Amino acid sequence: MNKRIRIKNFRWWIVALIALATAINYLDRQNLPVALSEIRKSFEISDVDYGLINSLFLFAYGTMYAVGGRIIDVLGSRVGYFILIVWWSIANMFHGLVSSVMGLGIARFLLGIGEGGAFPGSAKVVSEWFPKKERALAFGIFNTGSSVGAVVAPPVIALIIATWNWHWTFFIFGAVGLIWAVVWLIVYTVPARSKLVTDEERAWIAASQAEGQLEDQHATQRIPWISLFKYRKLWGLLAIKFLPDAGWYFFIFWLPKYLNDVRGLDIQGIGSYAWIPYAMAGGGSFLGGWLSSFLLRKQFSLDLSRKIPLGIAAALLPLSLFITDASLHMAVFFFGMAMFGHQLYSTIVQTLVADMFPSRVVGSVSGLMGCAATYGAMLFSLVIGFIIDDYGYRPAFFIAGLLHPLSFILLFIIIKRIEMIKISGSVINR
């Protein structure tokens, strides 16, 4: 009667759970872009206003990305993740109560505070449950959740608005996040203490991680946050995330508005077309993780197994330069290829944290990296509203299409070789 339920390959159930959290994360942040055309019927929102509102979200998101990573390291992934998703779910519900640009800006700022810790938390979970050879695929699976959420958002939001009104999109999706938080608190803990993982899988995870890391798995020494900046590879990660995410946030925040402003689609039309680029982005997430893991299995070095997918991804982004002159269908396709390329790129870049830094600082490093990336997106968002207002979308697409290739070049200049570093009493400057 006291026999416990054990689930074979439970680590893949864990990554599926954080993929669902990532989907909810993107559902919540995509509520505003998709519903914007309807919200503007309630109160005026100019291009400049919209750019500033996005900047408020990104400032809070980027700041909390760093702080949230540290929270995850201190509180642990179970409690830390629970607190964050409860916060952002309630903040998302608050959107449904606002009636002005200022209120919308405050709601987006609060949403950014909660959502900022999601990806550092997921990175921490992957580093706790997966060995190096499986991490890229695990990152690809949970990162696919972002595209699943974004794919679901346009048609579901259009349906909710048609049935009730735009306020209910925020109320419903916020409630979904709260339900997930309860499930997480019940199910999750680290492999060593999990009651659902088999003894064989628990032992295999511990042995595989011990082989893949150059640190003592039982080390208890706390690493001062500021000391991480002594490592060259940290600066490299900050640099190669600073640029691409500016392009990504531009695509996901402005795609529905572009379809409404330039292509003349209403909320039903947006719901019919806007999901397609997000679906293609999901393919990029999965392919990036699969391809890198495949190359590792074929005995490619870790360095090449990460750089080859990154190079392929970076080469796809300039396709966004063709959007403004294309037909509606081809414009949506070029949007999709750019977003496919970014998610392929992003999956590998997120994996680099666990490749180069030991598990006990993965949350902090991921947080710093995401903070730098989101600040880059925030600065881009601050000016892009003015650019679009004065010059249209063409220069915005031109800039966004060149950010990933430049980032890929910086990888070779700053990081050079992708490999694990030692964190000990003496700093190794790699």
N, C-alpha and C positions, 0 to 999 in steps of 0.2 A: 504493500500500500504506500510505502514511502519512496518507491522508485521514482526517480526524477525523469522528466521528459528531456531527452537529448536530441538535438537536431544535427544531422550530418551536414558538413560544410556550412556551418552556421555563419561563418565570416561573410559569405555571400548574401545571407539574409540581412546582415548588418549593413552592408553597402547598399542593398536595396532600400533599406529604411532611410539612410541619409540621402539617397537619390530622391526619395519621396519628399524629404524635407527641402531639398534643393528645388524641386518642382513647386512646392508651396511658396518658397521664397520668391521665385520668379512670377508665380501667379499674382502674388501681392504687389510686387513692384510694377508689373505690367498692367495692373488695373487702371492706373491713371493714363498712360499713353493710349490704350485702346479706347477707353471711355471718354477721352478728352473732347471729342467732337460733340458728345452729348452734354458734358459738363459745361462747355462753353455756351450752351443755350440757357444755362442758369445764371452765369456771370462771365464777364469778358476776361479772356486770357490771351494776351498778345504773344508773338514769338519771343520777344525779350523777356516777358513774364515767365514763359515756359522754360526758357533757358536758365533763368535765375532759380526757379523752383527745382529744376533738376540739379542745379549746383548745390542747393541746400541739402538735398538728399545725399549727394555724393560727398559733401564735406562731412556730414555726420557718419555716413557709411565708411568713408576712408579712415576717419579718426577712430571709430569703433572697431574697424578691421584690425588695427594695431592693438588697441586696448582689449578688444574681445579675444584676440589670440592669447594675450597674457592671462585674461580671466580663465580661459579654457585650460591653460597650463596650471594655474593655481587651484581652481575649483575641480578640475577634472572634466572630461568630455561629457559625462552623464549629467551632472548638475549644471555646469556652465551652459551647455546646449539648451537644456530645459528653460533656464531663465531667459535666454536670448529669444527663443521662438515665442514664448508667452508675451514678451514685451512687444515684438514686432507684430504679432497677431492683433493685439489690442490697439496698437498704433494704426494698423490697417483699417480696423473698424472705425476709428476716429475720422478717417477720410470721408465717410458717409454722412458725417454731421456738419461739415464745413459749408460755408456759403460765400466765401471770398478768396481772392488770391492769397492774402495773408494767412488765412486759415489753412489753405491748401499747402502753403509753404511750411507752416508749423507741423502739419501732419506728415509731410514728406521727410522733414528733419527727424521726427520721432521714429518714423519707419526705418530710416537709415541707421539710427543708433542701434536698433535691434538686429537688423539684417547684417550689420557689419561683421558679426562674429561667426556667421554661418560657415563660410568657406574655411577659415582657420580651424574651426571645430571639426569639420569634415576631414581636413588634412590630418588632424590629430588622431581621429578615429582610424583612418586608413593606416597610419604609422603604427598604431597599437595592434591592429588585427592582421596586417598583410606584410609578407616579406618583400624584399626589393623586386623580385622577378614578377610579382603580381600587382605591384602598386600602380603601374601605369594603367592597367586594365581596370583596376578598382577606381582610380581617379576618373577614368573615362566613363564608367558606369554611373557614378554619382554626379559627374558633371553633365551627363545626358539629361539628368533631372531638370536642369535649367531650361533646356530646350523643350522638354515635355511640358513644363509649366507654361512656357511661352507659347507653345503650339495650342494648348488647351484654352489659353486665355482669350484670344479673339472670338472664336465662335461661341464659347460659353458666356462671355461677357455680353456679346450681342444678344444672346437668347435671354439672359437675365434682364437686360434693359428693355427688351421687347415685351417681356412678361410683366415686369414691375417698373423699375427705374434704375438710374445709375447708382443711387445710394446703396442698393441691395448688393451690388457686386462686392463692395468692401465688407459689408456685414457677413456675407456668406463665406467668403474666402478667409476672413479672419477667424471664423468659427472652426474652419477646417484645420487651421494651424494649432488651435488650442487642443483639439482632439489628438493630433499627432504628438503634442507635448506630453500628454498623459500616457500614451503608448510607449514613448521613449523612456519615460521615468520607470515604467514597469519592466521593460525588456532589457535595457542596456546596462552593461558594465564591462570592464576590461576582461580579456580572455582568462586571466589567472583566477578571476572570481566569478566568472559567468556560470550559471547553473544550467544553461541550455547547450553549451558547446560540449562536444564529446571529449573524453580524455585524450584520445589520439590526436584530434585536431589541436587541442590546447598545447600538447607537447610538441607537435610539429611547428606551430606558430612560434613558440619560444625558441626552438632549435634553429629555425630558419632566420629569425631576427638576430640571434646571436652570431650566426655566420656572416650576416650582411652588414653588421655595424662594427665600427672600430672603437666603440665606447664600451665600458663596463655596463651591462644591462641593469645592474643593481646599484649604480651610482646614485647617490643622494645629494651630491653637491649642487647647490642652486647657482645657476649662471646669471650674473647681473645682466639685466636687459641691455644696458648701454654697452656692455662688452662685446655684444654681437657685431657692433659696427667696426670692430677691428678686423673683421674677415673680408677679404677682397670679394669672395663669392657672394656675400650678402649684398654688397654694392652692385654686383653684376645682376643679381635677381631683381633688385629695385629698379635698375635701369631698363631691363628687358620687359618689365611689366608696366612701367610708367607710360610708355607710348601706346601699345596696342589696345589697352582697355579704354582709352579715350575714343578710339574708333568704334569699339564694341558698344559702348554706352550711347554713342551717337546713333548707331544703327537701330538699337532696340528701342530707344526713347522716341526717335523721330520717324521711324518707319510708318506707324499708323497715321501720324500727322501729315507726312508727305503724301500718303495715299489719299487723304482727305483734301489737303490744300491744293496739290498739283494735279492729281489724277481724278479728283472730284468724287471719290467714293464716300457713301454714307456709312453708318455703323454696320449695316448688314453687309455692304461691300467690303468693308475693312475685315469683318469677321470671315468673309469668304476667301480673301487673299492673304491677309497678314500672317496666318498660321504657316504658310508654305516656307518662307525663309527660316522660321524657327525650327520647322521639321528638318530642314536640310542642316541646320546648325547641330541638331542632335546627332545626325549621322557623322558630323565632324568630330564630336566628342568621343563617340564609340570607336571610330576608325583610328583616331589618334592613339587611344589606349591600346587597341588591338595591334596596330602596326608596330608600335614600339616594343610591346611584349613579344610579338612574332620575331622581330629582329634579334631580340635577346635570346630567344630559343634557338635561333639559327647561328648562335655563337658570335654575333656582332658584339663589339664592346658596348658598355653602357653609354659611353660618350657618343658613338655613332648612332646607337639605337634611339637616342633622344634627338640628335641634331637632324637626322634625315627627315623625320616627320615635321620638325619645325621648319625646315627649308621648303618642303612641299606646301605647307600651310601659308607661309609668308608670300609665296608666289601667287596665291589665289586672290589676295586682297585687292590688287590693282584693277580687278574686274569691276569694282564699284565705280570706276571712272566712266563706265558706259551707261550708267543708270539713266541719266537725264535725257539722253538722246534715243533711248530704246522705247519700244512699245510697252504697254502695261505688262503683258505677260513676260517679256524679256527683262523688263526692269525688276519684276519680282524675282526672276531667275538670278539676275546679277546680285540682287540683295542676298539671295539665298547662298550663292557661292561665296560671297564675302563673309557671311556669317558662318558658313561651313568651315571656311579657312580659319576664322578666328577661334572657333571652339576646338578645332584640331590643335591649333597652336596653344591655346590656353590649357588644355588637358595636360600637355607635356610640360609646360612651364610650371604648373602646380606640382607635378610629380618631382621636379628638380629639387624642391625643398627637402623632401624625404630622401632623395638621392644624395644630397650633399651635407645635410645636417642631421644629427642624432635625434631620436624620438623625443627626448625630454625638452628640446627647444623648437620642435616643429611648429607648434602652435604660435609661438612668439615670432618666428621667422616668417611664417605664412601671413601673420597679421601685419608685420612691417611691410612685406611685399605688397599685400593688398591695399594697405594705406597709401603707399607711393603710387600705385596704379590708379586708385580712385581719385587722388588729388590731381593726377594728370587729367583724368576725365572731367573733374570739376573745373579745372582751368579751361579746358576745351569747351565745356558747356557754357561757361561764363561768356565766352566770345562768340560762340556759334549762333546764338539767337540774334545777335547784332549783324553777323555776316549774312545769315539767311534773310533777315529783314531788309538789308540794304542791297544784297547782290544775288539772292536766290540760293538754290541748293548746289549748283555746280561746283563752286570752290570748296564747299564743305565735303562733298564726295571725293574731290581731288586730294584733299589733305588726309582724309580718313583712309584712303586706299594706299598711302605710302608709309604709314606708321609701322606696320608689321615688318616690311622688308628692312627698314632702318633698325628696328629692334633686333632682328636676326643678325645684322652686322655687329651690333654692340655685344651680342653673345660671344662672338669670336675675339673681340677686343678686350673685354673685361673678365669674363669667366674663363675663357679659353677651354680648359678641359673639365668635363663633368665627372666629378668623383667625390667620395665622402671625405670630409675633413675631420680632424681631431679637435675636440674641445676639452682642454685640460688646463693645468696651471700655466703652461706656456702656450702662447698664441702661435698658431701656424698660419702664416699669411699666404693663403692660396686663392 
